[in-house]
Amino acid sequence: MINITRSVRSLMLLLAMMMLTQVGWGQVTILAWDFTSGNSPSANLPGGSASVSFNTGGTSGTSGCNANGFSISGWNVNEYFQILAPTTGYNLNSLTLSVRSSGTGPGNFKVQYSSNGSGGTFTDLPSSTFASGNGVCVSVGPFDFSSINALDNNANTVFRLVFTGGEADGTPATGDASSAGTFRVDDIVITGTFMSPSISSSGTLSSVNTTYGTASSPPTSFSISGSNMSAGITVTPPAGFEVSTTSDFSSSVGDNSSTLTVGSSGTIASTTVYVRLKASATVAGSPYSGNIVLSSSGATSVNVATASSTVTPKTLTITGLSAADKDYDGTTSVSVTGTPVYSGLVNSESFAVTGTVTWAFPDANVGVNKTLTRTGSYDAPSGNYTVTQPSLTASISAIAPSVPVISFITNGNQQLSVVFTAPSSDGGSVITTYKYSTNGGANWQTRASGTTGSPLVITTLSTDGTTALTNDITYNIQIRAVNTAGEGTATGSTQGTPTAGPLPVSLVSFSGYKDGFRNQLRWLTASEVNNSGFEVQRSADGINYQSIGFVNSLAIGGNSQTQLKYNFTDANPNGLKQYYRLKQFDIDGRSSLSNILLIQGEKPAAFEIASVYPNPSRGQVTVLLNAPENKAVTIRLIDLSGRTLQTKQINALAGNNSIPFDISNLAKGQYLISVGEKSVKVVKE
């Protein structure tokens, strides 16, 4: 009969638990401890693990009210039986249990509670005294805890059944119980109301725009909190964002694939969550937006909207290049060496620089730290970057001028007038003056400062600059240009012989043309005095000449007052162009040089002035006239208003004609030398 009653009561208790559990968020059984076989001293509650203990001097047993249970002997006043029953996630309602004492066992009890565990302060529950059954099982309670909020949702809730005195049979009615008397506990039932976990958030997020490779700074933030939590709050940001509970993201960082957890079970105090774009967020992926999801077990998820945020490309620079300085060469070419490298790459990225770029000086002029001209551009390595194109500088240094060209030397009374063409390159610096030598380069003198035009008039020896030239003495004349970088290369020696008398030969014209693989030279004299003949000289560079033949004077006895025509064929010219000059010899051995004739290309198709040199000039210039046929030609010197200042008529010969023209009596300025309708500008210094 006892076993049947026990079984029926256990079944009714189980049904009651099932009914309470089905209530949903209403009152439920937190703990139903029936002390089945084995009487394990702990049981699992929804909010934690329960346990029982006692502090009497007796022993425990496994006898309950009618069957299995928990029994304790050796009771003295104020000793207790204790139940640790966590209520995490619940509001506590009541405690009910079954008790039974032997006749000499403890008779009277009261209920105490603590919200701070077994080591905390215990408080008497009002109206909680009860008497244990004398040899019979009695149900005590329910003891009402609904108004004691400190025990709600508390992992440290403890109940005590405290012995207040007297034996169960009433004798004695107070004092300690017999050491042999026992107290049995069974069917412990604790009820409560389930507390639904709740997540809260506050605050509105702002945009956190950034540059690729740098996390947003400062971050934006919002606050989260939780109540009745059974676990922490999981914070899951959308792709591209990261979150942290530290403003500098030095710890507790989460992202879309590795979330952040804030707090644990119970109440989660308001916590600031910081939000920013990750350093790895890409330009292609922006703008970034979406919800930050707050979730936890049993709680309704909360969405926190992010503000649309953009990643802009990071700007890179190009390093690794250097430009070499150079000496003036009249070109804009420059040498740039090195390997271009992207500077500023982030996120451990590595790229080789691409793009086709060439460099040049902006002009060929001398200058220090000239900014180079870049053609083409280097490419950005990806859409996450832009590139600031590099800027390079280099210098061009002046060098000494190249060699000038002596056209001819006019012999005068104790002077030589050297007609020359300026060097093809001034070395990048303005030619400031010229130097001359009368002894083949052994000694040099400087002409008057600031005088740079042709002709260069020599009146003194280069040995001392003071001794006058001597008539009828042949001098080996050389000249060189000078600029700020130094003295240029000297010309080869050209002989000149000052003379006080009339010129032995009056040369009217000197011309020539290309005739297949040969060059035909022609010249015309107006008069000859004591003339032996003409040595024909040829040069490939206009500097160094060699004799290629001699033509005897056609004048009887070397004297004539009528025009005489001369011809010479150069059967073996070399190169694309050739320079020619005549060295006229008197019968007594004295000599003088003619102007220079340049032959290049085929016989011209029309009358035209090929060039005028030197230009600018202070005195005599040489007009190179190309003629398609033998014909009388008028050369005019006119000013810019069209007024004719000088007229010279010549008998031009088919080919290239070299004609001296004197402008020494003109004022400084610009003039035109014309043949027919074609003209060339000449500058008088």
TISE-287932 format. One record per residue (C-alpha): x, y, z; residue in three letters. Coordinates in pm, whole numbers, plus 50000, padded with zeros to 5 digits. Layout:
% residues N
XYZALA
...
***
This chain:
% residues 685
500005000050000MET
502845023950082ILE
504545017649748ASN
501265022849557ILE
500635055549739THR
504195066349665ARG
503835057849297SER
500505075449263VAL
501855106649431ARG
504925106649208SER
502715103148902LEU
500495132149014MET
503625153449074LEU
504935145048725LEU
501575154648571LEU
501625187148762ALA
505095194748632MET
503955187448277MET
500975210348318MET
503115238048460LEU
505635234048185THR
502915237647922GLN
501855271348060VAL
504475287547833GLY
505765320547973TRP
503515317048283GLY
504285299248610GLN
506415268148571VAL
508145243148793THR
511715253948835ILE
512655223549044LEU
510805190949120ALA
513095168849327TRP
511595134949412ASP
514795118849541PHE
514575087449331THR
516885057849371SER
520405068549453GLY
519305101649606ASN
521815122349406SER
522295154549609PRO
521965177049301SER
519515183049021ALA
519555204748709ASN
517375235448704LEU
516725257048400PRO
518855283748566GLY
521665261648696GLY
522495231948914SER
520695226049245ALA
522195209849553SER
521285201949916VAL
523385202550234SER
523015203850616PHE
525055214050918ASN
523805190451189THR
526215168251370GLY
524365137151256GLY
524405116850942THR
522315116150627SER
520275087750495GLY
518135078550195THR
514775075550363SER
512065099350257GLY
508545103950368CYS
507415069550250ASN
510245056850034ALA
513415072249893ASN
514225106650023GLY
516775125650227PHE
517115120950603SER
519295138150861ILE
519895130051229SER
521505148051524GLY
519525180451527TRP
520235209751759ASN
518415242851764VAL
519315266351470ASN
520835238651268GLU
519475236350913TYR
518835217450594PHE
519855239050293GLN
518765239749928ILE
520855258549664LEU
518385265749382ALA
519505289949106PRO
516585309448958THR
518415323748655THR
515855332948393GLY
512895331248631TYR
510945351648881ASN
510645330149197LEU
507085322149318ASN
506955294749581SER
508565265549763LEU
506675233649860THR
508105201950014LEU
507135170950214SER
508615164950560VAL
508465138150830ARG
510185134351170SER
510585105651408SER
508975111251748GLY
512295122551897THR
513255140951583GLY
513105178851533PRO
509565191951550GLY
509455229151457ASN
511105248051168PHE
511165281550993LYS
512195290850638VAL
515105314550565GLN
516535326850235TYR
519665343250098SER
520265360549765SER
524045358949800ASN
524695321949827GLY
525305300250131SER
527845324850266GLY
525465354350246GLY
523055369450494THR
519935348450561PHE
516555364150625THR
513465348150784ASP
510585343850541LEU
507455358850703PRO
504775333650803SER
507025304450720SER
507075284351046THR
505845248651028PHE
505745216351230ALA
507125184151093SER
504845153751089GLY
505275130451386ASN
505855097851209GLY
503705108650916VAL
504535126950593CYS
503105161850574VAL
503245187050290SER
504345221650397VAL
504005253550198GLY
503655267249952PRO
505945293750092PHE
505385325949896ASP
508545343149759PHE
506835363249485SER
507455396449661SER
511145390249727ILE
512665403749407ASN
516225397749518ALA
515705360649459LEU
514475365349100ASP
516795356548814ASN
519525349149066ASN
522105321649039ALA
522835324449414ASN
519355317849560THR
519495295949876VAL
516695282950102PHE
517155269550457ARG
514845249250683LEU
516045260751026VAL
515225239651340PHE
513655262251604THR
513335235951888GLY
511215208052035GLY
510735171851936GLU
508025160151697ALA
506135141551974ASP
506015173652180GLY
508225160852459THR
510105181952509PRO
508355210452330ALA
511525231652306THR
515245226952289GLY
517415202752098ASP
516065170451957ALA
517375136452047SER
520555127851865SER
518885096551742ALA
515865115051608GLY
515615119651231THR
514165145050992PHE
513175134650641ARG
512745156950331VAL
511045147050009ASP
509165160549705ASP
510805195149686ILE
508935216849434VAL
510025252449343ILE
507875272649104THR
508495305048919GLY
507655325848612THR
509875323648310PHE
511635356648225MET
511875361147845SER
515365373047734PRO
515195408247590SER
517785427247385ILE
517705465147365SER
519705489847155SER
519945527547141SER
521665552746921GLY
521805560146548THR
524875551246346LEU
526635576546123SER
528555571145801SER
532105559145849VAL
533695567145513ASN
537345558445476THR
540245553645238THR
541215518845124TYR
543655502545363GLY
542665523945662THR
539895514845903ALA
537385542745959SER
538385568246218SER
536695578746432PRO
534215550046452PRO
530495554746505THR
528755537446798SER
525525525746959PHE
524615509447292SER
523175475247369ILE
521815459347687SER
520015427347781GLY
517745414348052SER
516845379048159ASN
519575366547929MET
520445329947917SER
523585338147715ALA
525565367947588GLY
524465389847295ILE
526015380646961THR
526805411346746VAL
527025403246373THR
527875432746144PRO
527275432345767PRO
530165425345531ALA
532835452345525GLY
532175464145882PHE
533765454246211GLU
532605459946569VAL
534305462546906SER
533615471947266THR
536815492647267THR
536945525647082SER
540435518446947ASP
539555482646848PHE
542515470247048SER
540535440247173SER
537115423547155SER
536725427846779VAL
534225409846559GLY
533185409946195ASP
530775392145964ASN
532625359045982SER
533895360746341SER
531215376746554THR
531505396546876LEU
529805384647199THR
528835410147464VAL
528055399247822GLY
526755365747944SER
523615352948117SER
521475374248342GLY
521375411748306THR
523745427348056ILE
524425463448145ALA
524405490147876SER
527525485247666THR
528865507547389THR
529565489747063VAL
531835507946817TYR
531425503546443VAL
533775511046156ARG
534665499845804LEU
537465474645796LYS
540845483145649ALA
540255455645395SER
536935469845272ALA
537285475644897THR
536345503844665VAL
534415479544443ALA
532345467944740GLY
531265502744847SER
529015518444938PRO
528625494845234TYR
525395492645433SER
523095467445600GLY
521915457645947ASN
523995448446248ILE
522125418446393VAL
521915414646773LEU
520945379146872SER
520945355947171SER
519405322947271SER
515665326747331GLY
515675363947254ALA
514135382146960THR
516885395046733SER
517325432546697VAL
518565449846381ASN
520655481346399VAL
520905499046061ALA
524325511045947THR
524635543245747ALA
525795539845388SER
529595542845397SER
532085546245113THR
535655535045054VAL
537725558244834THR
540905547344653PRO
544235551744827LYS
546735573744648THR
550095558044565LEU
553325574344458THR
556015560644229ILE
559545557544363THR
562755541344243GLY
563485563943945LEU
566295588943899SER
567295611543611ALA
570925617943519ALA
572355652543462ASP
574045657643126LYS
576255681442932ASP
574595702742669TYR
574135684242341ASP
571375704442179GLY
568755677042232THR
566065670342491THR
567085634142550SER
567585623142910VAL
568695591343083SER
566255578543348VAL
567325547643539THR
565885525643810GLY
562815503943850THR
559515521243931PRO
557955509044257VAL
554535516144406TYR
554885533744739SER
551955532044982GLY
550515497444915LEU
548485483645206VAL
546955451245327ASN
550215432745250SER
549575436944877GLU
552355436044620SER
552175447044256PHE
554665453043977ALA
554335487443822VAL
552765487943475THR
552415515243217GLY
554595529442940THR
556365561943026VAL
559085581342845THR
560985611642970TRP
562605641842807ALA
563905675842901PHE
561305703142831PRO
563855719842602ASP
567505716642511ALA
568615747542701ASN
571095747642987VAL
569445748243328GLY
569585735043685VAL
566985710743820ASN
564805712543513LYS
561485694343554THR
561345666543297LEU
558465662043057THR
556665628843102ARG
554905611742814THR
552505584142917GLY
551405573943266SER
551915546043514TYR
548795525243582ASP
547035520743915ALA
547535484544028PRO
543825479444109SER
540585498144157GLY
541525503344522ASN
544305527544426TYR
545085558744228THR
548575569144129VAL
550245602944158THR
552575603643861GLN
556225609443948PRO
558065641843879SER
561775640543798LEU
564355667943763THR
567795669143607ALA
570275695543498SER
571895704243166ILE
575375719243199SER
576965741942942ALA
580025730142751ILE
582525748642542ALA
581315758542191PRO
581985737141886SER
584405747841618VAL
583615778241398PRO
584265777541021VAL
586595802540851ILE
584955812040522SER
587785832940387PHE
590365858840490ILE
590525893240331THR
594065907140329ASN
594455943740423GLY
597145968140516ASN
598695953140832GLN
595455935640903GLN
593565903940823LEU
589755903240811SER
588625867740900VAL
585135860140771VAL
583725830440959PHE
580585811141038THR
579695807641403ALA
579955773041562PRO
577025749941496SER
576635746941875SER
577255773842133ASP
577525746642401GLY
574315758342564GLY
575765791642670SER
575925823942474VAL
579235829042298ILE
580805859042471THR
583845864542248THR
586345848442012TYR
590075842542040LYS
592555842341751TYR
596015828841688SER
598435841641424THR
600945813641471ASN
598915781841423GLY
597585779441778GLY
600825784841971ALA
599535817042128ASN
596065832042164TRP
594585866542207GLN
590995876842282THR
589195900642054ARG
587345930042205ALA
584905918942481SER
581305914742366GLY
582295914041999THR
581075881441851THR
580175887941490GLY
582055881441170SER
584495893041047PRO
587185890941310LEU
589725918041224VAL
593265909541334ILE
595785937941360THR
598245924741621THR
600205893041677LEU
598765867041911SER
602105863642084THR
601635896042280ASP
598515913242145GLY
600405945642082THR
602865939841797THR
601305949641464ALA
601015925741172LEU
603645929340904THR
602625932840541ASN
603645905540300ASP
604165880740589ILE
601965849840577THR
600285840640907TYR
598615807741005ASN
595305820141137ILE
593105800441377GLN
590055811741575ILE
587945796541855ARG
584725806642031ALA
584465812842406VAL
581475809842640ASN
580995807043016THR
581965770143006ALA
585315777242847GLY
587155778842515GLU
585865758342224GLY
587745738141965THR
589965758341735ALA
589655758741359THR
592375745141140GLY
594985769641018SER
594075792440728THR
596825814040580GLN
596485851440545GLY
598995877140416THR
598535914240494PRO
599345936740197THR
599495973940137ALA
599035972139760GLY
596035963839543PRO
594655928639549LEU
596465906839296PRO
593195890839182VAL
589675904939181SER
587415874439219LEU
583915881339083VAL
582255848039157SER
583005812939277PHE
580365786339207SER
579885749439148GLY
577375721439115TYR
577095683739141LYS
577435666238808ASP
576615629638865GLY
579445615839075PHE
581615646439008ARG
581605682439127ASN
582105710338876GLN
583785742439007LEU
583795775938822ARG
585085810238909TRP
585345843638735LEU
587995870838781THR
587525907538687ALA
591255915238687SER
594525898638773GLU
597905913538875VAL
601015892138889ASN
598845860738931ASN
600495826738912SER
597315805938955GLY
594835789539190PHE
595265759839423GLU
591895742239462VAL
591335729739821GLN
588605706339948ARG
587255698640299SER
584645674540434ALA
584005694940751ASP
584755730740644GLY
587745731540881ILE
590505709340753ASN
591385714640385TYR
593665696240144GLN
594845705039796SER
593195685539513ILE
594655704639212GLY
596145736239067PHE
594815758138784VAL
597285781838616ASN
596355818038551SER
594855824338207LEU
596275859438211ALA
599325865537992ILE
602205871138227GLY
599765868638514GLY
598185902538434ASN
594735909838291SER
592125937138307GLN
589345916338143THR
587125889138285GLN
588595854338278LEU
586615822238336LYS
588055791738511TYR
586775755738548ASN
587835726338761PHE
586365691238790THR
586565672239120ASP
586275636738996ALA
586385620039339ASN
584295639039593PRO
583605620439921ASN
580525622440143GLY
577215640340100LEU
578665675340099LYS
581995691540020GLN
583535725240104TYR
585875741939850TYR
588095772639853ARG
590725787539624LEU
594215796639735LYS
595505823039493GLN
599305825139449PHE
601195855339318ASP
604205850439095ILE
606375862039387ASP
604935834439611GLY
602445854239820ARG
598955839239857SER
595405846539970SER
592275825940026LEU
588875829439862SER
585485825840022ASN
584195790340083ILE
581885771739843LEU
579575743939967LEU
578285717939720ILE
575605692739819GLN
572725676139634GLY
571865678039266GLU
571865708439041LYS
569085731539166PRO
565775734638980ALA
565315772239040ALA
567245803139148PHE
567265804539527GLU
569395816739814ILE
570525785640002ALA
571965805240296SER
573665836940409VAL
576625834540650TYR
577725845840894PRO
574335857041013ASN
574205879341220PRO
577215898141084SER
579005931141136ARG
580655932940794GLY
580885909740498GLN
578515880640445VAL
578625852740190THR
575485846139987VAL
575175809839872LEU
573055811239555LEU
571735780039384ASN
571255785139009ALA
569655760938760PRO
571465777038464GLU
574015803038357ASN
572255836138387LYS
572775872038496ALA
571145876938835VAL
570395907939036THR
570815905439414ILE
569115932439615ARG
569545943439975LEU
566295958640105ILE
565035970240441ASP
561865957640604LEU
559835986040450SER
560755973340100GLY
563226000840015ARG
566185989339803THR
569475998639972LEU
572025980439755GLN
571995962239422THR
574605937439293LYS
574495921338951GLN
576385888838891ILE
576675863238617ASN
575495832638806ALA
576705799038684LEU
574535767938695ALA
574995751139034GLY
576125765539366ASN
577455801039366ASN
579345817539652SER
579085855539645ILE
580585879839901PRO
578295908240004PHE
579365938340215ASP
576915951440478ILE
579405968740703SER
577996003240624ASN
574445994440731LEU
572836004041060ALA
572125976541310LYS
568885958341239GLY
567145933041016GLN
567365933240636TYR
566415911140342LEU
568695898340066ILE
566565887839772SER
566855871939431VAL
563705875539227GLY
560755869739456GLU
562675849139710LYS
564515864640003SER
566475855640316VAL
566675876240636LYS
570055888940748VAL
570865906741076VAL
573425934641101LYS
574975936941447GLU
***
